[in-house]
Amino acid sequence: AGRPLDAAVVIRERNPLPHACGRLCSAPCERECLRGDGPGGPVAIRALKRFAVDIELSGAPAVGGSSWRPRDRERVAVVGAGPAGLTAAHDLARAGLAVTLLEAAPEPGGLLAAGVPAFRLPRERLAADVDAILALGVDLRTGVRVDLAAPDALLGEGYRAVILAVGSAPGRRPEIPGLPPEAALDAARLVAEAAGGGRPRLGRRVGVLAAPGAVVAGMAAARVARRCGAEHVVLVVSASRADLPLDEEDLAGAA
């Protein structure tokens, strides 16, 4: 209907990270869309959401607004400002709660900031998602470490509840017989270094071994390795190509 700004408002009511989803989601809903076999293919849900929030970010004046209204101001602490913590803060704030978001790192985003290369998720797009959540009244405090052995200490500070969204554990260096320890890199750390502006030093030939459930991270590491100067990069996965959680954009970017 030519109302992308209104669409962006509606999208943000249920999706706290539309810029991230519009670029990183593998769009499984489109593969199940009933229009998939008809003329024009499935409804381009991911692209439509990406278009709406990109128009919103272009500086166009906001149209419409949320029907959200604060009902009470009970205080809730959310520990961790990665995708899970940001989503919890978004939903709680829209429910009318006073949310404090506590993050140990200097910046919010979690794996979206440290585990996703900027060529997949431009940092200004991630910042736009975070800013929209903070605009709901969420109080973000970075550089704050919480003792996870005693999170209930926060209850003594007046919080009604504490949500732990501390993210995934660091990756482990693989042990491969015959491979020198210094030659085996953890993909998550490789991507994090590149995401922070670094340029990891790699050899001419790089093999990326993606464990089940880590294909997306493996693809990111393979693309980072290629951009860092590796001339020949091989991504090894245990699944067939048809079963990979990767879309055409991912595959085309790796070609």
C-alpha positions as CSV (number, residue, x, y, z in Angstrom):
1,A,0.0,0.0,0.0
2,G,3.0,2.3,-0.2
3,R,3.2,2.8,3.7
4,P,6.6,1.3,4.6
5,L,7.0,3.5,7.7
6,D,3.6,2.2,9.1
7,A,4.9,-1.3,8.2
8,A,8.1,-0.7,10.2
9,V,6.0,0.3,13.3
10,V,3.9,-2.9,13.0
11,I,7.0,-5.1,12.5
12,R,8.8,-3.7,15.6
13,E,5.8,-4.6,17.8
14,R,6.7,-8.3,17.5
15,N,10.2,-8.3,16.1
16,P,12.8,-6.4,18.2
17,L,15.6,-7.0,15.8
18,P,14.2,-6.5,12.3
19,H,17.5,-5.2,10.7
20,A,19.3,-8.3,12.0
21,C,16.6,-10.7,11.0
22,G,16.2,-9.0,7.6
23,R,19.9,-9.9,6.8
24,L,20.7,-13.0,8.8
25,C,17.5,-15.1,8.9
26,S,17.5,-18.0,6.5
27,A,13.8,-17.4,5.8
28,P,12.4,-20.9,6.6
29,C,8.9,-19.4,6.5
30,E,9.3,-18.6,2.8
31,R,10.3,-22.2,2.1
32,E,6.9,-23.2,3.6
33,C,4.9,-20.5,2.0
34,L,1.8,-21.8,0.2
35,R,2.5,-19.4,-2.7
36,G,5.9,-21.0,-3.2
37,D,4.8,-23.1,-6.1
38,G,2.8,-20.4,-7.8
39,P,3.6,-17.5,-10.1
40,G,6.1,-15.2,-8.5
41,G,7.2,-17.6,-5.8
42,P,6.7,-17.2,-2.0
43,V,5.9,-13.9,-0.3
44,A,9.3,-12.3,0.3
45,I,8.7,-11.8,4.0
46,R,12.4,-11.2,4.9
47,A,13.0,-8.7,2.1
48,L,9.8,-6.8,2.9
49,K,10.8,-6.4,6.5
50,R,14.3,-5.4,5.5
51,F,12.9,-2.8,3.1
52,A,10.6,-1.3,5.6
53,V,13.2,-0.8,8.3
54,D,15.8,0.4,5.8
55,I,13.3,3.1,4.7
56,E,12.8,3.9,8.4
57,L,16.5,4.3,8.9
58,S,16.9,6.6,5.9
59,G,15.6,9.5,8.0
60,A,12.0,9.6,6.7
61,P,9.7,11.0,9.3
62,A,8.0,8.4,11.5
63,V,4.4,7.6,10.7
64,G,1.9,6.1,13.1
65,G,3.0,4.7,16.4
66,S,2.7,1.9,18.9
67,S,-0.4,1.3,21.0
68,W,1.9,0.5,23.9
69,R,1.2,2.3,27.1
70,P,3.1,1.7,30.4
71,R,0.8,0.0,33.0
72,D,3.2,-0.1,35.9
73,R,6.8,0.5,36.7
74,E,8.0,-2.6,38.5
75,R,11.7,-2.9,38.0
76,V,13.3,-5.9,36.2
77,A,17.0,-6.5,35.5
78,V,18.1,-8.3,32.3
79,V,21.7,-9.6,32.4
80,G,23.2,-9.7,29.0
81,A,22.5,-7.5,26.0
82,G,22.9,-10.0,23.2
83,P,19.9,-11.1,21.0
84,A,18.2,-12.9,23.9
85,G,18.7,-10.0,26.4
86,L,17.6,-7.4,23.9
87,T,14.5,-9.3,23.0
88,A,13.6,-9.8,26.7
89,A,14.2,-6.1,27.4
90,H,12.0,-5.2,24.4
91,D,9.1,-7.4,25.4
92,L,9.3,-6.4,29.1
93,A,9.4,-2.7,28.3
94,R,6.4,-3.0,26.0
95,A,4.6,-4.8,28.9
96,G,5.1,-1.7,30.9
97,L,8.0,-2.7,33.1
98,A,11.0,-0.6,34.0
99,V,13.9,-2.5,32.5
100,T,17.6,-2.2,33.3
101,L,19.8,-4.0,30.8
102,L,23.2,-5.0,32.2
103,E,26.0,-5.8,29.8
104,A,29.6,-6.8,30.6
105,A,31.0,-5.7,27.2
106,P,31.6,-2.1,26.2
107,E,28.8,-2.3,23.6
108,P,25.5,-4.2,23.3
109,G,24.7,-6.8,20.7
110,G,26.4,-9.9,21.9
111,L,27.0,-12.4,19.1
112,L,25.4,-10.0,16.6
113,A,28.3,-7.6,17.3
114,A,31.1,-10.0,18.0
115,G,30.1,-13.1,16.0
116,V,28.7,-11.6,12.8
117,P,30.9,-9.9,10.3
118,A,30.0,-6.4,9.4
119,F,29.5,-7.4,5.7
120,R,26.6,-9.5,6.8
121,L,25.2,-7.1,9.4
122,P,26.3,-3.4,9.0
123,R,27.0,-2.0,12.4
124,E,24.7,1.0,11.8
125,R,21.8,-1.4,11.2
126,L,22.5,-3.2,14.4
127,A,22.7,0.1,16.2
128,A,19.3,1.1,14.8
129,D,17.8,-2.1,16.3
130,V,19.4,-1.4,19.7
131,D,18.3,2.3,19.6
132,A,14.7,1.3,18.9
133,I,14.7,-1.0,22.0
134,L,16.3,1.7,24.2
135,A,13.7,4.2,23.0
136,L,11.1,2.1,24.9
137,G,12.7,3.4,28.1
138,V,15.2,0.6,28.6
139,D,18.2,1.7,30.7
140,L,21.3,0.2,29.2
141,R,24.4,-0.1,31.4
142,T,27.6,-1.5,29.8
143,G,30.8,-2.6,31.4
144,V,28.8,-4.1,34.3
145,R,29.7,-7.7,35.4
146,V,27.1,-9.6,37.4
147,D,28.1,-12.5,39.7
148,L,26.2,-15.3,38.0
149,A,26.7,-17.4,41.2
150,A,24.5,-15.0,43.1
151,P,22.2,-13.1,40.7
152,D,19.6,-12.8,43.4
153,A,21.8,-10.1,44.9
154,L,20.1,-7.8,42.3
155,L,16.8,-8.5,44.1
156,G,18.2,-6.7,47.1
157,E,18.7,-3.6,44.8
158,G,14.9,-3.4,44.3
159,Y,14.4,-5.4,41.2
160,R,11.3,-7.5,41.1
161,A,12.9,-10.2,38.9
162,V,16.2,-10.9,37.2
163,I,16.4,-12.4,33.7
164,L,19.7,-14.2,32.8
165,A,20.5,-13.9,29.1
166,V,24.3,-14.4,29.3
167,G,24.8,-15.9,25.8
168,S,26.7,-18.9,24.5
169,A,29.9,-20.3,25.9
170,P,33.2,-19.6,24.2
171,G,34.2,-22.0,21.5
172,R,36.8,-24.7,22.2
173,R,39.9,-25.1,20.2
174,P,39.6,-28.4,18.3
175,E,42.0,-31.2,18.8
176,I,42.9,-32.8,15.5
177,P,45.6,-35.5,15.4
178,G,48.7,-34.3,13.5
179,L,47.6,-30.7,13.4
180,P,49.8,-28.3,15.4
181,P,47.8,-26.5,18.1
182,E,48.7,-23.1,16.7
183,A,47.2,-24.0,13.4
184,A,43.8,-24.9,14.8
185,L,41.7,-21.7,15.3
186,D,38.3,-21.3,16.9
187,A,35.8,-19.9,14.3
188,A,34.0,-17.8,16.9
189,R,37.2,-16.0,17.9
190,L,38.2,-15.6,14.3
191,V,34.9,-13.9,13.4
192,A,35.0,-11.8,16.6
193,E,38.4,-10.5,15.8
194,A,37.3,-9.5,12.3
195,A,34.1,-8.0,13.6
196,G,36.2,-5.8,15.9
197,G,38.1,-4.4,13.0
198,G,41.1,-6.8,13.2
199,R,42.6,-8.7,10.3
200,P,43.6,-12.2,11.4
201,R,46.7,-13.6,9.8
202,L,46.0,-16.8,8.0
203,G,47.8,-19.1,5.6
204,R,47.1,-19.5,1.9
205,R,45.0,-22.6,2.4
206,V,42.3,-22.8,5.1
207,G,39.9,-25.5,6.0
208,V,36.8,-24.7,8.1
209,L,35.3,-27.7,9.9
210,A,31.7,-26.9,11.0
211,A,30.2,-29.1,13.6
212,P,26.5,-30.0,13.5
213,G,24.5,-26.9,14.5
214,A,27.4,-24.5,13.7
215,V,27.1,-24.3,9.9
216,V,26.1,-20.6,9.9
217,A,29.2,-19.8,12.1
218,G,31.3,-21.9,9.9
219,M,30.2,-20.1,6.8
220,A,30.9,-16.8,8.5
221,A,34.4,-18.0,9.4
222,A,35.0,-19.2,5.8
223,R,34.0,-15.9,4.3
224,V,36.2,-14.0,6.8
225,A,39.1,-16.2,6.0
226,R,38.8,-15.5,2.3
227,R,38.5,-11.7,3.0
228,C,41.6,-11.9,5.2
229,G,43.8,-13.2,2.3
230,A,43.4,-17.0,2.3
231,E,43.5,-18.0,-1.4
232,H,41.8,-21.4,-1.0
233,V,39.1,-21.9,1.6
234,V,37.2,-25.2,2.1
235,L,34.1,-25.4,4.3
236,V,33.4,-29.0,5.5
237,V,30.0,-29.8,6.9
238,S,28.3,-33.1,7.8
239,A,25.0,-32.3,6.1
240,S,24.0,-32.3,2.5
241,R,23.7,-28.9,0.7
242,A,19.9,-29.3,0.6
243,D,19.8,-29.5,4.5
244,L,22.0,-26.6,5.2
245,P,20.5,-23.6,7.1
246,L,21.9,-21.2,4.5
247,D,20.0,-19.2,1.9
248,E,20.9,-18.2,-1.6
249,E,22.4,-14.9,-0.4
250,D,24.8,-16.7,1.9
251,L,25.8,-19.2,-0.8
252,A,26.2,-16.5,-3.4
253,G,28.4,-14.4,-1.1
254,A,30.7,-17.4,-0.5
255,A,31.0,-18.3,-4.2
